[in-house]
Amino acid sequence: MSDHESLLSDAEREALSELGQVQAIPPQLALVVDDDRDTRDVLAQILQAHGIPCVQAESAMGAMGQLRANLRIGLLITDLRMGPESGLDLIREVRESERAALPIIIISGDASVKDAIAAMHFSVVDFLLKPIDMNTLVRLAREELGLDGAP
């Protein structure tokens, strides 16, 4: 036993060990954000059917709360058109937070070229237009979450 290990009690060494184990859990959840419940539910169900665990939020504020509370979220999939805050507002907030490096995929049904350019300035993984090519979304999500192999 080294000198610094002898300074710790058995309980402290156990607590440090447990902390190391918690931090070793890789982010594995996708956070699906859309103010339309049906769209959000369908996206989450399809992703889950392909082995991608999901949590959901109906607003930018709800999404930020989940991102702060759940470090297992490793991917944000967000609609662009939401209220009261837009998907761009959410992305801007994420990029200015402790979760700035989080991979983000944007989905939108009516994005303008201006919106797409603004989104790309925030270093998003991809910008998918509705109707969404689900094979592309699943592939991107699995890649970003490091989920290897077939679903």
Buried (B, 14 or more C-beta within 10 A) or exposed (E): EEEEEEEEEEEEEEEEEEEEEEEEEEBBBBBBBBBBEEBBBBBBEBBBEBBBBBBBBBBBBBBBEBBEEEBEBBBBBBBBBBEEBBBBEBBBBBBEEEBEEBBBBBBBEEBEEEBBEBBEEBEBBBBBBEEBEBEEBBEBBBEBBEBEEEE
